[in-house]
Amino acid sequence: MNSNVTKIGQQLQDIWKQLGTSQRVSVVMATGVLLIGIMGVAWWSSREDYSLLYGKLSDSEASRVIAALNDAKVAYKVGGGSILVPTEKVHVTRMQLAGKGIPRSDGVGFEIFDKPNFGISDFIQRANYIRALQGELARTIAQIDEIESARVMVVMPENRLLIDKDKHATASVFVRLRGNGQLAPQAINSIRFLVANSVEGLKPNFVSIVDNQGNVLSENVENDSLVGMSATQLDARRNLEQYLAKKAEGMLEKVLGPGQAIVRVAAEINFDTTERTEVKFDPDSQVIRSQTKDESNEDTTTSNNNEVAGITANTPGGSNTTGQAGMPLANTKNKKITGQTQYEINKITSNLMQVAGGLKRLSAAVTVATKVEGEGATRKVVSRSPEELEKLRRIVSNVLGTDLLRGDQITLEELPFNDQFAVEVTRNLQNQERHDFWWTLARNVGYPALALGVLVIFFRLFKRLSAEEPSYGIPIGRIPIHHSNGNGHSNGNGNGNGNGHRSLFADRGGQDDQEVVTVEVLNQLIKENPDNMTQAIRTWLDRGGPPS
């Protein structure tokens, strides 16, 4: 085994000696590239693949996870608040850490009641409930994309026999935003209503939100207070003005182009709430309400008695008896009709209630940019005609829904816009894009071109080297030439009379001590002197190998 290795090493050494300079350089470079490729493949195949174990951890939680991984002797990588472990150990490691309660989120949730606590007071029980509620709210708020973490503090009034109306529940929310962004108003309102609906007796107006930059995102303002009403009215007016302005600008940009019109709207809103009751009477329109009519008849008969008052006139059978002769009678008939009629006067009653939010007056200021024709030195300003400006004004008037009877006004002016800053920004962006394009092109094309240039230079250096070919000849030393005498026999002497011993190369004018015969030289010798070459081959065969 050792002899075979020695022979192989000797053969490789002989081949290396026979190679030329350029061939040796090529072999060394090819061997180096091959070794580097094998080492790279071996390193890549032996490299362990890592996957995410936990991400977005705080420093304290990350330290706990790392300590647990060190105790379990699990390899890990840390970067950007994320911890990576080998892929095949991700799930097992998570289960092991979960059994130890690692990691745990900030604050305590309702899991505080998982363990039975006997003998604790009502105060501790209430405090634990508030802690759990705060922790659950903080976890829920932290699920919003713009928020990295959150903390919630809830203040509940004490339960007393006598209720104080001035004391109510309040809450404060601290949020840590991602990066330097700002929380949208919709997110702020959602947090306030989320906290308010989770705490009994808490109103959204008593939830304060503060971010990590010290900005107060909400204020405790009652809607029915003067400040609250003023803030609400201002927001309503601002929203209406922005809506109308954006609506008009969108219409003009479709006609003039982006950034060619500016619209500002001032709206006067009536925030008064009026309730009016009106009663009208119409005396000309009468309706009988009720009518009553009574009718009575009376018959009365009297006599004309002129006697002197005394016994005779007042005794029965006297002169006061009706029908006595000589005494006249008087008959009286009375008819009485009594009626009562009641009339209802026509009455109109109307109730009018006017809620807040009515638009009292609207005014708008519209500025459009003058038209510009040409570019560079040939750029010039072209004014629009009055007819075009009137068309634009009517467009804005129709979009805003103005009313001349209400006193609405629209002012439209054409002015040249100062677009120097925008032009510079556009030019810088174009230069940056051009620079990025050429840099990307140079990076994608330059590296291959550089590699190609190196190959060309190496090829030229390779051609400039002497074209040395490997000697695949047989070392034969001095090859004797057997000259034939006159009898047709040859001997090995090379003297002048046919008995001398001479080298094969001496007849060709070469060096007499050349030890290597190349393929080209051997072919040439066969062509020049085939008899001598035949004799030399026979001599090699008789000796069992080439002569030394």
ZAMARGU-4260 file (C-alpha; in steps of 0.2 Angstrom, whole numbers, plus 5000, padded with zeros to 4 digits):
<rodrens>
0) 5000/5000/5000 | 5014/5012/5005 | 5024/5007/4989 | 5009/5011/4978 | 5007/5028/4987
5) 5025/5032/4984 | 5024/5027/4966 | 5009/5038/4963 | 5018/5053/4972 | 5033/5050/4962
10) 5023/5050/4946 | 5014/5066/4951 | 5031/5074/4955 | 5038/5069/4938 | 5023/5075/4929
15) 5024/5092/4939 | 5043/5093/4933 | 5038/5091/4915 | 5024/5104/4916 | 5028/5122/4909
20) 5026/5138/4919 | 5009/5143/4912 | 5003/5125/4914 | 5008/5125/4933 | 4999/5142/4936
25) 4983/5134/4928 | 4984/5119/4938 | 4987/5129/4954 | 4972/5141/4951 | 4961/5126/4946
30) 4966/5117/4962 | 4963/5133/4972 | 4946/5136/4965 | 4941/5118/4967 | 4946/5118/4985
35) 4937/5134/4989 | 4921/5127/4981 | 4922/5111/4991 | 4925/5121/5007 | 4911/5132/5003
40) 4899/5118/5000 | 4905/5109/5015 | 4902/5125/5026 | 4885/5128/5019 | 4879/5110/5021
45) 4885/5110/5039 | 4878/5127/5043 | 4863/5125/5055 | 4847/5133/5050 | 4839/5145/5063
50) 4821/5150/5064 | 4812/5163/5075 | 4808/5158/5093 | 4801/5175/5099 | 4800/5192/5092
55) 4797/5210/5098 | 4802/5206/5116 | 4806/5219/5129 | 4824/5219/5136 | 4818/5212/5152
60) 4809/5198/5144 | 4823/5194/5131 | 4835/5193/5146 | 4824/5180/5154 | 4822/5170/5138
65) 4841/5170/5135 | 4845/5165/5153 | 4833/5150/5151 | 4841/5145/5134 | 4858/5146/5142
70) 4852/5134/5156 | 4845/5122/5143 | 4861/5123/5133 | 4852/5128/5117 | 4861/5138/5103
75) 4853/5155/5099 | 4855/5171/5089 | 4849/5188/5095 | 4845/5203/5084 | 4833/5217/5084
80) 4823/5211/5098 | 4821/5194/5091 | 4828/5177/5097 | 4832/5163/5084 | 4835/5145/5088
85) 4839/5130/5077 | 4823/5126/5067 | 4821/5108/5074 | 4821/5115/5092 | 4809/5129/5090
90) 4793/5120/5095 | 4801/5110/5109 | 4809/5126/5116 | 4793/5135/5116 | 4784/5122/5126
95) 4798/5121/5138 | 4799/5140/5141 | 4779/5140/5142 | 4780/5128/5156 | 4791/5140/5165
100) 4780/5155/5162 | 4793/5163/5150 | 4790/5175/5142 | 4776/5184/5150 | 4768/5200/5144
105) 4769/5216/5154 | 4756/5217/5167 | 4745/5204/5175 | 4729/5198/5167 | 4714/5188/5174
110) 4726/5173/5176 | 4729/5181/5193 | 4713/5172/5199 | 4718/5155/5193 | 4726/5151/5209
115) 4714/5150/5224 | 4717/5163/5237 | 4708/5160/5253 | 4707/5172/5267 | 4710/5188/5258
120) 4701/5204/5261 | 4689/5213/5250 | 4701/5226/5247 | 4714/5214/5240 | 4701/5206/5230
125) 4696/5222/5222 | 4714/5228/5220 | 4718/5211/5211 | 4702/5214/5200 | 4708/5231/5195
130) 4726/5225/5191 | 4719/5211/5180 | 4707/5223/5171 | 4722/5235/5168 | 4733/5221/5161
135) 4720/5214/5149 | 4716/5231/5142 | 4735/5234/5140 | 4737/5218/5130 | 4722/5222/5120
140) 4727/5239/5115 | 4745/5233/5111 | 4737/5223/5097 | 4735/5239/5087 | 4748/5239/5073
145) 4754/5257/5077 | 4757/5253/5095 | 4772/5243/5102 | 4766/5242/5120 | 4753/5250/5132
150) 4749/5252/5150 | 4732/5256/5157 | 4729/5264/5174 | 4711/5264/5180 | 4704/5273/5195
155) 4688/5267/5203 | 4678/5277/5216 | 4676/5269/5233 | 4660/5260/5236 | 4651/5270/5250
160) 4634/5271/5257 | 4632/5289/5251 | 4635/5292/5233 | 4645/5307/5228 | 4640/5313/5210
165) 4656/5322/5208 | 4667/5307/5210 | 4667/5295/5194 | 4679/5282/5186 | 4694/5288/5176
170) 4707/5280/5166 | 4724/5284/5159 | 4732/5275/5144 | 4751/5276/5140 | 4755/5270/5123
175) 4773/5267/5115 | 4772/5270/5096 | 4782/5261/5083 | 4795/5273/5077 | 4791/5291/5076
180) 4774/5289/5069 | 4758/5297/5076 | 4742/5288/5081 | 4727/5291/5070 | 4711/5300/5077
185) 4701/5284/5073 | 4713/5274/5084 | 4712/5286/5098 | 4693/5286/5098 | 4693/5267/5097
190) 4705/5266/5112 | 4694/5278/5123 | 4678/5268/5119 | 4687/5251/5122 | 4692/5257/5139
195) 4676/5265/5143 | 4665/5250/5139 | 4676/5239/5149 | 4675/5248/5165 | 4659/5251/5174
200) 4653/5269/5175 | 4667/5275/5165 | 4663/5288/5151 | 4674/5290/5135 | 4677/5308/5140
205) 4686/5303/5156 | 4699/5292/5147 | 4716/5301/5144 | 4729/5294/5131 | 4747/5299/5131
210) 4761/5293/5120 | 4779/5290/5123 | 4784/5307/5116 | 4774/5316/5129 | 4759/5321/5118
215) 4742/5321/5125 | 4731/5313/5112 | 4715/5316/5121 | 4707/5327/5134 | 4694/5325/5148
220) 4681/5337/5141 | 4662/5334/5145 | 4651/5336/5130 | 4638/5347/5139 | 4651/5359/5146
225) 4655/5375/5137 | 4673/5370/5133 | 4666/5353/5126 | 4653/5361/5116 | 4666/5374/5108
230) 4678/5360/5104 | 4664/5350/5096 | 4658/5364/5086 | 4675/5368/5080 | 4678/5351/5075
235) 4662/5350/5065 | 4666/5366/5056 | 4683/5361/5052 | 4677/5344/5045 | 4664/5353/5035
240) 4676/5365/5027 | 4689/5352/5024 | 4676/5341/5015 | 4670/5355/5004 | 4687/5361/5000
245) 4693/5344/4995 | 4678/5341/4985 | 4681/5357/4975 | 4699/5354/4973 | 4696/5336/4966
250) 4684/5343/4953 | 4697/5357/4948 | 4712/5345/4947 | 4702/5334/4935 | 4701/5349/4923
255) 4717/5359/4927 | 4729/5345/4933 | 4736/5340/4949 | 4742/5354/4960 | 4735/5368/4949
260) 4721/5374/4961 | 4719/5379/4979 | 4702/5380/4987 | 4699/5386/5005 | 4681/5386/5012
265) 4674/5396/5027 | 4658/5390/5033 | 4647/5398/5046 | 4636/5385/5055 | 4621/5389/5066
270) 4623/5379/5082 | 4608/5387/5090 | 4594/5375/5095 | 4577/5383/5093 | 4559/5377/5098
275) 4544/5388/5094 | 4526/5385/5096 | 4514/5396/5086 | 4495/5398/5089 | 4484/5407/5076
280) 4466/5412/5077 | 4455/5416/5062 | 4439/5425/5067 | 4432/5424/5050 | 4431/5405/5050
285) 4418/5401/5064 | 4410/5384/5067 | 4395/5381/5078 | 4401/5372/5093 | 4384/5370/5102
290) 4366/5376/5101 | 4352/5376/5114 | 4333/5382/5111 | 4319/5383/5125 | 4301/5387/5120
295) 4286/5390/5133 | 4267/5395/5131 | 4257/5404/5145 | 4237/5408/5145 | 4231/5420/5158
300) 4212/5426/5160 | 4209/5441/5171 | 4193/5451/5176 | 4190/5470/5176 | 4184/5472/5195
305) 4182/5490/5200 | 4172/5487/5217 | 4177/5494/5233 | 4187/5483/5243 | 4177/5476/5258
310) 4168/5461/5263 | 4157/5459/5248 | 4171/5458/5236 | 4181/5446/5246 | 4168/5434/5251
315) 4164/5418/5240 | 4149/5421/5230 | 4153/5439/5229 | 4157/5450/5214 | 4174/5441/5211
320) 4167/5426/5203 | 4171/5424/5185 | 4156/5424/5174 | 4145/5435/5184 | 4134/5447/5175
325) 4140/5464/5173 | 4158/5461/5176 | 4170/5460/5160 | 4184/5446/5158 | 4202/5448/5151
330) 4212/5433/5142 | 4231/5435/5140 | 4242/5422/5130 | 4261/5423/5132 | 4274/5413/5121
335) 4292/5413/5126 | 4307/5406/5116 | 4324/5405/5123 | 4340/5400/5113 | 4359/5399/5116
340) 4372/5396/5102 | 4391/5394/5105 | 4403/5396/5091 | 4421/5389/5090 | 4434/5401/5083
345) 4447/5393/5070 | 4464/5390/5079 | 4480/5384/5071 | 4494/5378/5082 | 4512/5374/5075
350) 4527/5368/5083 | 4544/5371/5075 | 4560/5364/5082 | 4577/5369/5073 | 4592/5358/5078
355) 4610/5364/5078 | 4621/5362/5062 | 4612/5372/5049 | 4623/5381/5037 | 4620/5400/5038
360) 4633/5407/5026 | 4647/5400/5015 | 4661/5408/5007 | 4675/5401/4996 | 4692/5407/4990
365) 4698/5398/4974 | 4715/5401/4966 | 4720/5393/4950 | 4738/5393/4942 | 4741/5402/4926
370) 4744/5391/4911 | 4762/5389/4906 | 4768/5384/4889 | 4785/5378/4884 | 4800/5373/4894
375) 4816/5380/4900 | 4820/5397/4891 | 4805/5396/4880 | 4793/5394/4895 | 4780/5408/4896
380) 4764/5412/4905 | 4747/5412/4896 | 4732/5420/4905 | 4715/5412/4904 | 4700/5422/4896
385) 4686/5428/4907 | 4675/5415/4900 | 4686/5401/4906 | 4687/5409/4923 | 4668/5411/4924
390) 4666/5392/4919 | 4678/5387/4933 | 4669/5398/4945 | 4652/5390/4941 | 4660/5373/4943
395) 4665/5377/4960 | 4648/5385/4964 | 4639/5370/4959 | 4651/5358/4968 | 4649/5368/4985
400) 4630/5370/4983 | 4630/5389/4986 | 4614/5399/4988 | 4614/5418/4983 | 4599/5421/4993
405) 4608/5415/5008 | 4623/5427/5004 | 4636/5414/4999 | 4651/5421/4990 | 4664/5413/4979
410) 4680/5422/4974 | 4691/5415/4960 | 4707/5422/4955 | 4721/5416/4943 | 4739/5419/4949
415) 4756/5412/4945 | 4761/5398/4957 | 4778/5398/4965 | 4784/5381/4959 | 4803/5384/4961
420) 4804/5373/4976 | 4793/5359/4967 | 4804/5360/4952 | 4820/5358/4962 | 4813/5344/4971
425) 4808/5336/4955 | 4825/5339/4948 | 4833/5331/4963 | 4822/5316/4962 | 4826/5314/4944
430) 4845/5315/4947 | 4843/5303/4961 | 4834/5291/4950 | 4846/5293/4936 | 4861/5290/4949
435) 4852/5275/4956 | 4849/5268/4938 | 4867/5270/4932 | 4874/5263/4949 | 4863/5248/4948
440) 4868/5246/4929 | 4886/5248/4934 | 4884/5236/4948 | 4875/5223/4937 | 4887/5225/4922
445) 4903/5231/4930 | 4907/5216/4940 | 4905/5203/4926 | 4915/5215/4915 | 4928/5216/4928
450) 4929/5197/4929 | 4929/5196/4910 | 4944/5209/4910 | 4954/5198/4923 | 4951/5183/4912
455) 4957/5192/4896 | 4972/5199/4905 | 4976/5181/4912 | 4974/5174/4894 | 4986/5187/4887
460) 4999/5184/4900 | 4997/5165/4897 | 5000/5168/4878 | 5016/5179/4882 | 5024/5165/4891
465) 5035/5153/4882 | 5025/5139/4874 | 5033/5125/4884 | 5025/5108/4881 | 5026/5094/4893
470) 5040/5081/4889 | 5031/5065/4887 | 5047/5057/4879 | 5057/5042/4886 | 5073/5046/4895
475) 5085/5035/4885 | 5102/5043/4889 | 5114/5040/4875 | 5107/5030/4861 | 5120/5020/4852
480) 5119/5020/4833 | 5125/5004/4824 | 5132/5008/4807 | 5132/4994/4795 | 5149/4989/4786
485) 5151/4984/4769 | 5145/4966/4772 | 5128/4972/4777 | 5131/4969/4796 | 5130/4983/4808
490) 5140/4985/4824 | 5140/4997/4839 | 5157/5005/4835 | 5156/5023/4832 | 5174/5027/4824
495) 5177/5032/4807 | 5179/5015/4800 | 5163/5009/4806 | 5168/5003/4823 | 5164/5019/4833
500) 5150/5021/4846 | 5141/5038/4843 | 5125/5046/4850 | 5109/5046/4839 | 5108/5065/4841
505) 5126/5067/4835 | 5121/5063/4817 | 5107/5077/4818 | 5119/5090/4824 | 5111/5090/4842
510) 5118/5089/4859 | 5126/5072/4862 | 5121/5071/4880 | 5102/5074/4878 | 5092/5063/4889
515) 5074/5066/4884 | 5066/5062/4867 | 5050/5071/4864 | 5036/5064/4853 | 5041/5077/4839
520) 5059/5072/4840 | 5055/5054/4840 | 5045/5056/4824 | 5058/5066/4816 | 5071/5052/4820
525) 5060/5039/4813 | 5059/5048/4797 | 5077/5052/4795 | 5085/5035/4800 | 5072/5021/4802
530) 5086/5008/4803 | 5094/5015/4818 | 5078/5018/4827 | 5073/5000/4823 | 5089/4994/4830
535) 5087/5005/4846 | 5070/4998/4849 | 5076/4980/4848 | 5090/4984/4860 | 5077/4991/4872
540) 5066/4976/4871 | 5081/4965/4874 | 5086/4974/4889 | 5069/4974/4896 | 5067/4993/4896
545) 5075/5009/4890 | 5093/5011/4893 | 5098/5023/4907
</rodrens>
